[in-house]
Amino acid sequence: MRYFTFILLIITLAISCKKEDNNPVVNNFQVDSIFINNTYVPNGKTINGVDFKNISIRIHFTSKVDTTKFLKSKLTISSGVDTAYNHKFDNSAQVLYISPSNKLNPLSQYRLLFDQGPNLGGIFTSSYTTVFRTRVDSVPKFPIIPDEDLLTLIQEQTFKYFWDYAHPISGLARERYGSGDVVTSGGSGFGLMSILVGIERDFITRTEGFERLNTVVNFLINPETDRFHGAFPHWINGTTGKVYPFSTYDNGGDLVETALLFQGLLTVKEYFKTGSQPERDMCDSIQKLWEEVEWSWYNKNQEDVLYWHWSPNYEWAVNLQIRGWNEALIVYILGASSPTFPISNEIYHDGWARNGAYPMVNNKTFYNIQLPLGFDYGGPLFFAHYSFLGLDPRNLSDQYANYWGQNVAHTQINRAHCIANPKRYQGYSADCWGLSAGDIQNGYSASSPTNDLGVISPTAALSSFPYTPIESMQALQFFYYTIGDKIWGEYGFKDSFNLTTLWYANSYLAIDQGPIICMIENHRTGFLWDTFMANEDIQNGLEALGFSY
């Protein structure tokens, strides 16, 4: 009997010990580490590019836990709403495996939180939270169509910004979506050229296009519309014609914006100059506006350089010289071409071209590509676009550069930087590239390889179609088919996006939409280049400055 009692005691102790092993007494514990798809994610950190189709999460604890006392409410995966998940523990009771019950969404942000408090038989002393963002879904978001049809679709949708969303009174281009009465001079120049493309592509009739363009020209030549020594301001009230200050001291003439506007106006003049009598009358009004711009007056008391701004209240207070290399070559071309107020050859060479000094001439190599002009790595890509919507770079050369070679090199360097991706931004690739000026989160910036904020602007690659047709088509297909559900809208591609932070602009800007439609047309037909370059004043100006074209 005593032997039986002893055996029973041994068995009872053994069972008791076994139960204690399975359900250990847990005091305080913490999460030691979390791995998402085998990538370690420190507390408070974020990882990108997680496979949304196959997600596994592994949580390591600092000690054994009581797996029977897991409070699922303390562990959440959320993206607006909580995500259901499955879980299991390993045999050591120190590792928890979880996986979402359903497939997560691509290009989405999720927060994983293991909250502090009683759990797993003990006290979890401090919370552990991480954020993960899922990768791109490569499945096409729209039906695949031939490339030429895709180019037409992009042009037609983008055209709507300048046609459907133009200011209802002046016909000029609103500065951006939502800007109300604020219209932009330079962006309107792009818009005028877009309307010509619309006529050529049969988006509208010639009569419809002429009526809109005539409305614009009549508004510009109206004495109530502000001009300053013939130059228009950066922003204009589209109803009254009065200057809308761009900044405190910038409430007068803006010579660069004026040049971008006249690049468009002179292209319109060439297109309609042999047309009907009303069309020729409109061309006469454009010629009058053209002859009244006092380009040579903007050299500020006979200095050998042109100045960007002049204000009737603050005169030259902005004090910004127009020197190369940037987007403003067209200013000096038009200044030299003026039949009434031409600039001298010396102003071009001494002022704009710095007589070849850096940062006009560069000739250094970046990503094994030699850059003829400009700051190191080329700067934002709009430098290769704004002056060249009408000014034809294909055979354009002077003593400083071949401008076709310049723009091709600039574009290739910009793309090569995005492929190299030295800051390791999510999404950058041979298909997703292009740094230029545009909206960023909570602001605006001129993005470039030396000012890379992780924001891609579709206008950068798409307006570069003439220079990099294959590479720009790759980008177009990515923008439209792969992430078009995020960035394609009523007026074409929205201004910019950041696949690292999963931010997408809701905006459209005239100065970014215009180059897309115009430069795609130049790539396809050379139409705008051929039309603008037919102007005799422009030809005279180029020859006066020593250009071959």
Backbone torsions as a table, in degrees:
resi	resn	phi	psi	omega
1	MET	NA	-45.0	178.3
2	ARG	-65.2	-33.6	178.1
3	TYR	-65.1	-42.6	179.5
4	PHE	-64.2	-41.6	179.2
5	THR	-63.4	-38.3	178.8
6	PHE	-64.9	-43.1	178.9
7	ILE	-63.3	-42.1	179.6
8	LEU	-62.0	-38.8	178.4
9	LEU	-64.3	-41.8	179.4
10	ILE	-62.3	-43.6	-179.6
11	ILE	-64.4	-42.9	-180.0
12	THR	-61.4	-43.8	178.7
13	LEU	-63.1	-40.1	-179.6
14	ALA	-63.7	-44.2	178.8
15	ILE	-63.6	-41.9	179.8
16	SER	-61.6	-42.2	178.8
17	CYS	-65.6	-39.9	-179.8
18	LYS	-63.2	-41.9	177.9
19	LYS	-62.6	-37.6	-179.1
20	GLU	-66.7	-35.2	178.5
21	ASP	-65.5	-40.4	-177.9
22	ASN	-73.4	-30.9	-178.1
23	ASN	-127.9	73.3	-174.6
24	PRO	-64.5	152.6	173.0
25	VAL	-75.1	117.3	-175.8
26	VAL	-108.3	129.7	173.9
27	ASN	-97.7	-122.9	176.4
28	ASN	-82.8	142.9	176.5
29	PHE	-149.3	167.9	179.1
30	GLN	-138.6	165.5	168.3
31	VAL	-78.2	125.2	178.2
32	ASP	-79.2	-42.9	-178.2
33	SER	-166.0	156.1	175.1
34	ILE	-128.0	136.6	177.5
35	PHE	-121.7	130.2	174.5
36	ILE	-114.0	117.1	-173.4
37	ASN	49.5	45.5	176.2
38	ASN	68.7	11.8	175.4
39	THR	-104.4	125.2	180.0
40	TYR	-69.2	131.6	-179.9
41	VAL	-122.5	105.3	179.4
42	PRO	-62.0	156.8	177.6
43	ASN	-56.6	130.0	177.9
44	GLY	82.4	3.8	-176.5
45	LYS	-104.8	171.3	-176.6
46	THR	-128.1	141.6	171.0
47	ILE	-123.4	153.7	-176.6
48	ASN	-119.5	165.0	172.5
49	GLY	72.8	26.1	-179.5
50	VAL	-73.3	138.8	-179.6
51	ASP	-69.7	111.4	-176.6
52	PHE	-71.2	-17.7	-178.8
53	LYS	-83.9	-22.6	-172.8
54	ASN	-147.4	92.3	-176.3
55	ILE	-116.1	126.4	173.1
56	SER	-125.0	135.2	-178.3
57	ILE	-121.5	132.0	-177.4
58	ARG	-123.9	122.5	-176.9
59	ILE	-115.5	121.7	179.0
60	HIS	-102.5	132.5	177.8
61	PHE	-101.1	160.1	-178.8
62	THR	-76.6	-14.2	178.2
63	SER	-154.7	172.3	176.7
64	LYS	-62.6	147.5	179.5
65	VAL	-124.4	163.4	176.5
66	ASP	-87.2	101.6	-173.3
67	THR	-67.5	-17.3	-179.7
68	THR	-80.2	-9.0	-175.4
69	LYS	-118.2	36.3	-180.0
70	PHE	-79.4	122.8	175.7
71	LEU	-96.7	102.3	-176.5
72	LYS	-62.9	-25.0	-179.3
73	SER	-66.1	-17.6	-179.7
74	LYS	-86.4	-9.8	178.9
75	LEU	-121.6	114.1	-175.4
76	THR	-127.6	147.1	168.6
77	ILE	-118.7	117.9	-172.5
78	SER	-134.4	146.6	171.4
79	SER	-148.7	73.8	-171.2
80	GLY	89.8	-53.6	173.1
81	VAL	-126.7	156.9	-178.8
82	ASP	-70.3	146.2	-179.1
83	THR	-103.4	127.3	177.2
84	ALA	-67.9	148.3	-179.0
85	TYR	-147.6	159.5	172.7
86	ASN	-100.6	155.0	-179.4
87	HIS	-146.7	158.2	171.3
88	LYS	-159.5	156.2	177.3
89	PHE	-107.3	152.8	174.3
90	ASP	-82.8	175.0	-175.2
91	ASN	-66.0	-22.3	-178.9
92	SER	-78.4	-10.9	-175.3
93	ALA	58.4	28.5	176.9
94	GLN	-124.0	-3.5	-179.0
95	VAL	-131.5	130.0	178.2
96	LEU	-113.2	129.4	177.5
97	TYR	-107.7	131.5	175.0
98	ILE	-133.4	153.2	176.1
99	SER	-148.8	139.6	179.2
100	PRO	-58.5	142.9	-179.5
101	SER	-69.6	-30.8	180.0
102	ASN	-126.0	159.2	179.7
103	LYS	-62.1	135.7	178.5
104	LEU	-81.4	170.0	-178.6
105	ASN	-86.9	145.9	174.6
106	PRO	-71.0	160.0	176.9
107	LEU	44.9	50.7	-179.7
108	SER	-133.6	155.6	-179.2
109	GLN	-108.5	133.3	179.3
110	TYR	-126.7	146.0	178.8
111	ARG	-114.7	124.3	176.3
112	LEU	-102.2	120.8	-177.7
113	LEU	-127.3	123.4	168.1
114	PHE	-106.2	104.2	-170.1
115	ASP	-82.4	152.8	-179.2
116	GLN	-75.5	165.3	178.1
117	GLY	121.0	-176.0	179.8
118	PRO	-61.0	133.5	179.4
119	ASN	-174.6	148.9	172.0
120	LEU	54.8	34.6	175.7
121	GLY	81.6	6.9	-179.2
122	GLY	-150.2	-156.6	179.1
123	ILE	-118.7	118.2	173.8
124	PHE	-81.7	113.0	-164.0
125	THR	-80.0	-24.1	179.1
126	SER	-151.0	144.8	-176.5
127	SER	-73.3	157.9	178.7
128	TYR	-131.5	122.2	-178.3
129	THR	-134.1	140.4	176.6
130	THR	-137.6	161.7	175.8
131	VAL	-123.7	135.7	173.0
132	PHE	-131.0	144.4	-179.0
133	ARG	-118.5	134.7	-174.5
134	THR	-84.9	159.8	-173.3
135	ARG	-79.8	175.0	175.6
136	VAL	-67.7	143.9	171.0
137	ASP	-95.7	117.4	-174.0
138	SER	-78.9	-5.4	179.3
139	VAL	-65.8	129.1	-179.1
140	PRO	-57.2	136.5	-178.8
141	LYS	-89.2	-16.2	178.9
142	PHE	-133.9	159.0	178.9
143	PRO	-59.6	140.6	177.8
144	ILE	-73.3	130.5	178.8
145	ILE	-128.8	163.6	178.5
146	PRO	-57.7	149.2	-176.0
147	ASP	-57.6	-40.9	179.6
148	GLU	-64.4	-37.7	176.4
149	ASP	-67.0	-35.8	178.6
150	LEU	-65.1	-42.5	177.3
151	LEU	-60.7	-42.3	178.6
152	THR	-64.5	-41.2	178.3
153	LEU	-60.2	-44.2	-179.5
154	ILE	-63.6	-44.9	180.0
155	GLN	-62.8	-44.3	-175.8
156	GLU	-67.5	-41.1	-179.9
157	GLN	-68.2	-40.0	179.4
158	THR	-68.4	-35.6	177.8
159	PHE	-55.4	-32.1	-177.5
160	LYS	-61.2	-27.1	178.3
161	TYR	-60.9	-41.6	-176.2
162	PHE	-87.8	-13.9	-179.5
163	TRP	-103.6	-60.6	-177.5
164	ASP	-73.9	-32.1	-173.5
165	TYR	-103.8	7.2	176.7
166	ALA	-61.6	158.2	178.9
167	HIS	-62.3	133.1	-171.6
168	PRO	-68.9	-19.7	-178.5
169	ILE	-100.4	-53.9	-176.1
170	SER	-82.2	-24.9	-174.2
171	GLY	78.8	-3.3	-179.8
172	LEU	-75.3	166.0	-177.2
173	ALA	-82.3	127.0	172.6
174	ARG	-61.9	145.0	-175.3
175	GLU	-58.4	-42.7	177.1
176	ARG	-156.2	169.0	177.5
177	TYR	-62.6	123.8	-179.3
178	GLY	93.9	5.5	-175.5
179	SER	-85.4	-0.5	173.4
180	GLY	63.9	-120.8	-177.5
181	ASP	-80.8	-6.3	-176.0
182	VAL	-81.4	113.1	176.0
183	VAL	-111.1	159.3	-173.6
184	THR	-116.4	134.8	-178.6
185	SER	-67.9	-54.0	-177.6
186	GLY	-63.7	-46.2	178.1
187	GLY	-62.1	-30.4	176.2
188	SER	-69.8	-33.7	173.6
189	GLY	-59.5	-41.6	176.2
190	PHE	-65.2	-38.0	-179.6
191	GLY	-65.4	-37.8	176.8
192	LEU	-60.3	-42.7	178.9
193	MET	-68.3	-34.1	177.2
194	SER	-63.5	-36.2	178.4
195	ILE	-65.3	-37.9	175.5
196	LEU	-62.6	-40.6	176.2
197	VAL	-62.4	-40.9	178.8
198	GLY	-59.4	-38.3	176.5
199	ILE	-65.9	-48.2	-177.5
200	GLU	-63.8	-31.4	-178.3
201	ARG	-92.6	3.5	179.4
202	ASP	64.1	27.1	170.7
203	PHE	-72.5	-31.4	175.8
204	ILE	-139.7	168.6	176.6
205	THR	-85.8	164.7	176.2
206	ARG	-60.6	-40.1	-179.7
207	THR	-63.6	-44.4	178.2
208	GLU	-61.9	-43.4	179.7
209	GLY	-63.5	-44.8	179.2
210	PHE	-61.2	-43.9	-178.3
211	GLU	-60.5	-41.3	177.7
212	ARG	-67.5	-45.1	-179.2
213	LEU	-64.4	-37.5	178.4
214	ASN	-65.7	-36.8	174.9
215	THR	-60.0	-44.6	179.7
216	VAL	-62.4	-48.9	-176.9
217	VAL	-63.7	-41.6	178.4
218	ASN	-63.1	-36.7	177.4
219	PHE	-66.8	-42.7	-177.6
220	LEU	-67.6	-35.2	-175.5
221	ILE	-87.5	-9.2	177.9
222	ASN	-60.0	131.5	-179.5
223	PRO	-58.0	-20.7	179.4
224	GLU	-76.2	-16.4	178.9
225	THR	-82.7	127.2	-174.3
226	ASP	-67.6	132.1	167.4
227	ARG	-137.9	153.0	-175.3
228	PHE	-130.1	101.8	-170.4
229	HIS	53.6	41.3	176.5
230	GLY	86.1	-13.2	-177.0
231	ALA	-92.7	144.2	178.7
232	PHE	-88.2	155.1	174.2
233	PRO	-74.9	167.2	177.1
234	HIS	-60.8	-52.8	179.4
235	TRP	-115.9	143.4	-180.0
236	ILE	-130.2	145.7	169.7
237	ASN	-74.3	117.3	-173.7
238	GLY	-69.6	-11.2	176.4
239	THR	-95.6	-46.8	-173.5
240	THR	-96.3	-21.9	-175.9
241	GLY	84.1	1.2	-178.0
242	LYS	-84.1	151.6	179.5
243	VAL	-60.9	137.5	171.8
244	TYR	-110.4	109.8	-171.0
245	PRO	-55.6	132.5	175.2
246	PHE	-78.7	-32.2	173.8
247	SER	-157.6	179.4	-174.9
248	THR	-53.7	-50.4	-175.8
249	TYR	-91.7	-9.6	-178.1
250	ASP	-100.1	73.4	178.6
251	ASN	-126.7	31.5	179.8
252	GLY	-137.6	-139.8	-177.5
253	GLY	-76.1	140.5	175.7
254	ASP	-122.2	108.2	-171.6
255	LEU	-71.6	-32.7	179.7
256	VAL	-70.8	-46.7	177.2
257	GLU	-61.1	-38.2	177.8
258	THR	-61.9	-41.9	179.4
259	ALA	-63.4	-41.6	179.2
260	LEU	-66.2	-35.2	175.8
261	LEU	-66.0	-44.7	-177.4
262	PHE	-74.0	-24.2	170.9
263	GLN	-57.2	-41.7	177.1
264	GLY	-71.9	-43.5	-178.3
265	LEU	-62.8	-42.2	-179.7
266	LEU	-69.4	-30.6	175.0
267	THR	-67.4	-41.2	175.8
268	VAL	-61.0	-43.4	179.7
269	LYS	-59.3	-45.1	179.9
270	GLU	-63.9	-35.4	-176.6
271	TYR	-69.3	-37.1	-172.6
272	PHE	-106.0	0.5	-167.6
273	LYS	-65.9	-21.3	178.2
274	THR	-108.7	18.6	-176.2
275	GLY	-86.4	-151.6	-178.0
276	SER	-68.4	169.5	-179.8
277	GLN	-60.4	-43.9	176.1
278	PRO	-60.7	-36.0	178.4
279	GLU	-67.1	-41.3	178.9
280	ARG	-68.2	-33.4	176.2
281	ASP	-63.3	-41.4	176.3
282	MET	-61.3	-40.4	178.8
283	CYS	-63.8	-35.9	176.9
284	ASP	-63.9	-38.1	178.1
285	SER	-66.5	-39.3	176.7
286	ILE	-62.9	-42.5	179.2
287	GLN	-61.4	-39.3	178.6
288	LYS	-64.2	-45.4	176.4
289	LEU	-59.0	-42.4	-178.5
290	TRP	-61.7	-45.6	-176.8
291	GLU	-72.9	-14.8	-178.1
292	GLU	-93.3	-2.6	176.9
293	VAL	-79.3	119.7	-177.1
294	GLU	-90.7	73.4	-177.5
295	TRP	-56.9	-45.5	-175.8
296	SER	-68.1	-22.7	178.1
297	TRP	-68.7	-26.7	-177.1
298	TYR	-79.6	17.0	173.2
299	ASN	-94.2	12.8	170.9
300	LYS	50.9	82.3	174.3
301	ASN	61.3	43.4	172.9
302	GLN	67.9	24.8	172.2
303	GLU	-71.7	158.7	-178.0
304	ASP	-88.8	46.3	176.5
305	VAL	-162.3	149.2	175.2
306	LEU	-88.4	150.7	178.5
307	TYR	-109.3	145.8	-172.5
308	TRP	-69.9	-43.4	-169.9
309	HIS	-129.3	149.1	165.9
310	TRP	-143.3	137.5	-178.4
311	SER	-122.6	137.7	176.5
312	PRO	-67.2	-21.3	179.1
313	ASN	-92.6	-39.1	-172.2
314	TYR	-117.3	3.0	-179.4
315	GLU	50.5	-118.2	-173.1
316	TRP	-96.6	26.6	-171.4
317	ALA	-59.8	-32.9	178.6
318	VAL	-64.2	-36.9	170.2
319	ASN	57.0	42.7	-178.8
320	LEU	-107.0	112.5	177.2
321	GLN	-77.8	148.5	178.1
322	ILE	-97.4	97.8	-177.8
323	ARG	-125.3	147.9	-178.6
324	GLY	-83.6	157.7	12.7
325	TRP	-110.0	131.8	173.3
326	ASN	-158.5	-147.6	-175.6
327	GLU	-83.7	0.0	-163.1
328	ALA	-102.1	18.3	176.5
329	LEU	-54.7	-37.2	-176.9
330	ILE	-60.2	-27.1	179.0
331	VAL	-61.9	-47.4	-177.1
332	TYR	-73.0	-33.9	176.1
333	ILE	-63.1	-47.4	179.3
334	LEU	-67.2	-38.7	178.0
335	GLY	-59.8	-42.3	178.5
336	ALA	-72.3	-22.1	-176.4
337	SER	-88.2	-12.2	-175.2
338	SER	-59.9	130.2	177.8
339	PRO	-78.8	-8.6	-174.1
340	THR	-122.1	-36.9	-177.7
341	PHE	-132.5	59.9	-175.7
342	PRO	-73.9	149.9	173.1
343	ILE	-87.5	160.8	-178.8
344	SER	-83.1	160.3	174.8
345	ASN	-58.0	-36.8	-177.5
346	GLU	-65.1	-35.9	179.2
347	ILE	-62.7	-38.1	177.4
348	TYR	-64.6	-51.5	-173.5
349	HIS	-73.9	-43.6	-177.8
350	ASP	-78.3	-39.1	-174.5
351	GLY	-86.2	-65.3	-177.6
352	TRP	-68.4	-53.1	-170.5
353	ALA	-85.0	-6.4	179.0
354	ARG	54.1	22.8	-175.6
355	ASN	53.5	33.0	176.0
356	GLY	90.2	1.6	179.8
357	ALA	-73.4	152.2	174.8
358	TYR	-63.7	138.7	12.1
359	PRO	-98.1	26.2	172.2
360	MET	-73.7	-63.8	178.5
361	VAL	-95.2	135.2	-178.3
362	ASN	-119.3	-72.2	178.0
363	ASN	66.5	12.0	171.5
364	LYS	-82.8	169.7	-175.5
365	THR	-111.5	133.4	177.9
366	PHE	-132.7	126.9	-175.6
367	TYR	53.7	38.9	178.8
368	ASN	64.5	23.2	178.5
369	ILE	-123.5	126.2	-179.8
370	GLN	-80.8	130.8	-178.6
371	LEU	-105.3	112.2	-177.1
372	PRO	-65.2	-43.8	-171.3
373	LEU	-129.6	156.1	165.4
374	GLY	99.5	179.7	177.9
375	PHE	-65.1	159.6	178.2
376	ASP	-53.9	135.7	-178.7
377	TYR	71.0	0.9	166.7
378	GLY	96.4	-22.2	-177.8
379	GLY	80.3	-175.9	179.6
380	PRO	-64.6	150.9	-171.4
381	LEU	-72.5	-14.2	178.9
382	PHE	-64.6	-17.1	173.2
383	PHE	-56.6	-32.7	-178.2
384	ALA	-88.0	1.5	-173.8
385	HIS	-117.6	-54.1	-166.5
386	TYR	-56.5	-47.1	-178.6
387	SER	-75.0	-12.1	-168.6
388	PHE	-115.1	19.1	171.5
389	LEU	-70.1	-35.4	175.6
390	GLY	-112.7	-42.1	178.7
391	LEU	-66.3	118.7	-171.1
392	ASP	-84.7	113.4	-178.4
393	PRO	-85.6	-3.3	-170.0
394	ARG	-59.6	-38.8	179.6
395	ASN	-126.2	22.8	-173.7
396	LEU	-87.8	123.2	-179.6
397	SER	-146.8	150.6	165.3
398	ASP	-142.8	-164.5	-174.3
399	GLN	-69.0	-11.5	-175.6
400	TYR	-98.1	-30.9	-175.2
401	ALA	-169.1	160.6	159.8
402	ASN	-92.7	120.0	-167.4
403	TYR	-78.5	-22.0	170.9
404	TRP	-67.1	-48.0	177.6
405	GLY	-59.8	-38.6	177.8
406	GLN	-60.5	-48.8	-175.1
407	ASN	-71.7	-35.3	175.6
408	VAL	-64.5	-47.2	-179.7
409	ALA	-62.1	-44.2	179.1
410	HIS	-57.6	-46.4	-178.9
411	THR	-65.7	-43.5	-179.3
412	GLN	-63.9	-37.4	178.8
413	ILE	-67.2	-42.1	178.9
414	ASN	-59.8	-44.5	179.3
415	ARG	-68.3	-42.2	179.8
416	ALA	-60.7	-36.8	177.0
417	HIS	-62.5	-43.2	-179.1
418	CYS	-65.9	-34.5	177.2
419	ILE	-69.5	-43.5	177.8
420	ALA	-64.8	-38.3	173.2
421	ASN	49.7	61.9	-175.7
422	PRO	-62.9	-22.8	178.7
423	LYS	-94.8	3.7	174.6
424	ARG	58.6	43.1	176.2
425	TYR	-73.2	146.2	178.8
426	GLN	-69.8	135.3	171.3
427	GLY	95.2	-23.3	178.9
428	TYR	-58.2	135.6	-179.5
429	SER	-168.8	-178.9	174.4
430	ALA	-64.6	-19.0	178.8
431	ASP	-97.2	-21.1	-173.6
432	CYS	-127.1	95.0	-172.9
433	TRP	-150.2	166.6	174.0
434	GLY	123.7	105.2	179.9
435	LEU	-112.0	123.5	-179.9
436	SER	-154.3	-175.0	178.5
437	ALA	-75.6	141.6	178.3
438	GLY	171.6	-174.9	-179.4
439	ASP	-71.2	143.7	170.3
440	ILE	-125.5	174.8	176.3
441	GLN	-59.4	122.5	176.8
442	ASN	63.2	31.8	177.5
443	GLY	169.0	-156.1	-176.3
444	TYR	-145.3	142.2	-179.6
445	SER	-153.9	150.8	172.4
446	ALA	-90.8	90.6	-177.0
447	SER	-74.4	146.3	-179.2
448	SER	-161.8	173.9	176.7
449	PRO	-58.1	-26.4	177.8
450	THR	-96.3	0.1	175.2
451	ASN	-141.2	62.7	-172.3
452	ASP	-96.2	111.7	-176.4
453	LEU	-106.9	9.5	179.7
454	GLY	85.8	9.8	-175.5
455	VAL	-106.9	124.2	176.5
456	ILE	-98.6	133.9	176.4
457	SER	-110.5	115.3	-178.9
458	PRO	-53.5	-32.6	-179.9
459	THR	-58.7	-28.2	-175.9
460	ALA	-63.5	-53.6	-179.3
461	ALA	-75.2	-38.3	-174.6
462	LEU	-73.4	-34.3	176.7
463	SER	-76.6	-6.6	178.4
464	SER	-96.9	11.1	-178.8
465	PHE	-51.3	-40.5	179.6
466	PRO	-62.3	-31.5	-173.5
467	TYR	-88.7	-35.3	-177.2
468	THR	-136.0	70.1	-172.3
469	PRO	-62.3	-39.9	-179.2
470	ILE	-70.8	-47.1	-177.2
471	GLU	-67.9	-36.4	178.2
472	SER	-69.9	-33.4	175.5
473	MET	-66.8	-38.5	174.5
474	GLN	-57.0	-46.0	-179.7
475	ALA	-64.5	-43.6	179.8
476	LEU	-59.0	-44.7	-179.1
477	GLN	-64.3	-37.5	176.6
478	PHE	-66.6	-48.5	-178.3
479	PHE	-59.1	-42.1	-173.5
480	TYR	-84.1	-53.9	-173.6
481	TYR	-79.0	-40.3	-171.1
482	THR	-86.1	-44.7	-178.6
483	ILE	-122.0	19.5	-179.6
484	GLY	-61.3	-26.9	177.0
485	ASP	-66.2	-15.9	179.8
486	LYS	-100.7	-32.4	-168.1
487	ILE	-125.0	-1.4	-179.1
488	TRP	-96.7	133.6	-176.1
489	GLY	-149.4	-157.0	-171.2
490	GLU	-61.1	-34.0	-176.6
491	TYR	-118.4	32.6	179.4
492	GLY	98.3	-149.4	-179.8
493	PHE	-77.0	135.3	174.7
494	LYS	-68.6	166.6	-160.0
495	ASP	-64.8	-38.5	-172.6
496	SER	-167.6	170.7	179.0
497	PHE	-159.1	161.7	179.2
498	ASN	-135.7	107.5	-177.7
499	LEU	-79.5	-9.2	174.3
500	THR	-76.3	-47.1	-179.2
501	THR	-96.7	-2.6	-178.2
502	LEU	59.1	44.5	176.1
503	TRP	-105.8	137.6	179.5
504	TYR	-132.1	127.0	178.4
505	ALA	-65.0	147.8	171.7
506	ASN	-99.7	5.2	-168.4
507	SER	-99.6	157.7	166.8
508	TYR	-127.9	133.6	179.0
509	LEU	-118.1	135.3	-178.9
510	ALA	-57.2	-41.7	-175.6
511	ILE	-72.2	-13.0	175.6
512	ASP	-100.6	-34.3	179.4
513	GLN	-72.3	-39.8	-175.5
514	GLY	-58.7	-49.4	-179.6
515	PRO	-61.4	-26.2	179.9
516	ILE	-62.6	-56.1	-176.9
517	ILE	-66.2	-38.9	-175.2
518	CYS	-73.1	-44.2	-177.2
519	MET	-75.1	-29.9	171.9
520	ILE	-63.1	-38.7	177.6
521	GLU	-66.7	-40.6	176.8
522	ASN	-62.7	-36.8	175.3
523	HIS	-63.3	-40.5	-174.1
524	ARG	-79.5	-40.7	-172.0
525	THR	-135.0	-15.6	-173.2
526	GLY	70.4	15.0	-171.3
527	PHE	-57.3	-51.9	-176.3
528	LEU	-68.9	-38.9	176.4
529	TRP	-59.0	-49.9	-177.2
530	ASP	-62.8	-37.7	-177.0
531	THR	-71.0	-50.4	-179.4
532	PHE	-62.3	-43.6	-174.7
533	MET	-70.6	-12.0	176.9
534	ALA	-76.1	-10.5	-178.3
535	ASN	-70.3	125.6	-175.6
536	GLU	-66.5	-35.1	177.2
537	ASP	-61.3	-42.0	179.6
538	ILE	-64.3	-43.0	178.4
539	GLN	-60.4	-42.5	178.7
540	ASN	-63.7	-40.6	179.9
541	GLY	-65.3	-42.3	178.6
542	LEU	-62.4	-42.7	179.3
543	GLU	-66.7	-36.6	179.3
544	ALA	-63.8	-32.3	-179.4
545	LEU	-89.6	-1.6	176.7
546	GLY	87.4	21.3	177.8
547	PHE	-83.1	148.3	162.9
548	SER	-107.8	144.8	-175.9
549	TYR	-150.1	NA	NA
